[in-house]
């Protein structure tokens, strides 16, 4: 059974940085495209970033492009999201997701088969 566990969330001031981690177990992470989504209070879940199975391709939402970096370590079954220059509007619960979809579908949460429980990120002074 696939299990995803996020960690690394917390409270940070605007302009600060956080690094989220997602630990993957149950199967080999190499099989999956890995993504981060987020959901703010009262808003729909939104795509943040994705990294393809072999790590050779990444894609970001316009709102985080240039500030966030997604990476993966297949040997250690882990995925990361480095978040820099954080803004109050980045405040949300961040979720790790795993899927085997074609790359044209990676922005759609419905195409992901496995999800973590989420980690809270709060950006506030």
N, C-alpha and C positions, 0 to 999 in steps of 0.2 A: 504494500500500500504506500503510495506516494505521500510524503508529508513535507510541508514547507513551513519553516519557522523564521519569522523576521525578528531582527533586533537592531538596536542602535538609535531608536527614536528618542526624543526628549524635547526640552525647552531650550531655545537658542535665540539670541538677539538678532535683529535684522542685520544683514551683512555677514553673519556668521556661517559656519559650516557644520555639516553632520555627515556621517557615513553610515548608511544602512547596510545591513547584511541579511542574506537569506540563505539558510541552511536547507539543503535538499536531501531527502532520504527515501529509500524504498526502491528506487531504480537508479540507473545511471543518468545523471543530469545531462550527459552528452546527447541524449535522445531529444531533448526539448529546446525550443526557443524559450527564453526566460525574459520576463517583463516586470515592470513596476507600474502599478496604477495607484491612484489616490482618490479619496473621497472626503470632501469638506462637509461640514454640517449644513444640511439643507440643500446640498448639491448632488448631482449625479456623479457616479464614478467616472474618472477620466484617465485616459492613457497618459503615461509619463515617458517611458523609455522601454526599448526592447533590444536584446542582443541575440543574434542567431546562434544555432546549435554550436557551430565551430568557433564562435566569437569573432568571425571575420566581418560582420556587418552589424551596425547599430543604427537605431533610428530614435528620434526624440520628438516630443511635442514642442511646438513653437515656443510655448511659454517657459520652457526650461532649457532650450537649446543654448549652448555656450556656458551654462552655469552648472548643469548636472552631467555626470559621466557614469554610464553603466558599464560594468565589467563582469567577467565570470572566471572562475577557477575550476575547470572541469575535474582536475585531479583531486580537489578537495570538496567537490559537490557544493560549491557556493557561488552566489551572485551578489554583487555589490552595487550600491548607488551612492556615489560621492556627490554631495550637494553643497555647492558654494554660493556665495552672494545671496543667501536666503532672504526671502521677502515675506511679509505677513501673509500674503496671498498663497504662499506655499503651505500654510497650515492645513493639515489634513491627516487622516489615517492613511498610511502607505501600505499597499499590499504587494506581495510577490506572487507571480503567477507563472505557470508552466503550460506550454502547449506545443502541438505538433502541426500547426496550421501552415499554409502557404504564407509567404512573407507579405503578400498583398492584404492579408487579413489580420495582421498583428496588432492593429490599433483597436480591434473589437474585443471587448472583454468576454463576449459570448463564445469566442473560439478557444478559450483557455480551459483546460480540463481540471487543473489543480490550482488551489489558492491557499495562501497562508492566512493567519488569523489577523494580521495587521499590526502596525506599530505607529503610535501617535507621534507626529511631528508638530510642534508649536513654535511659531516664530513671532516673538513679541518682546517689546522692551519693558 
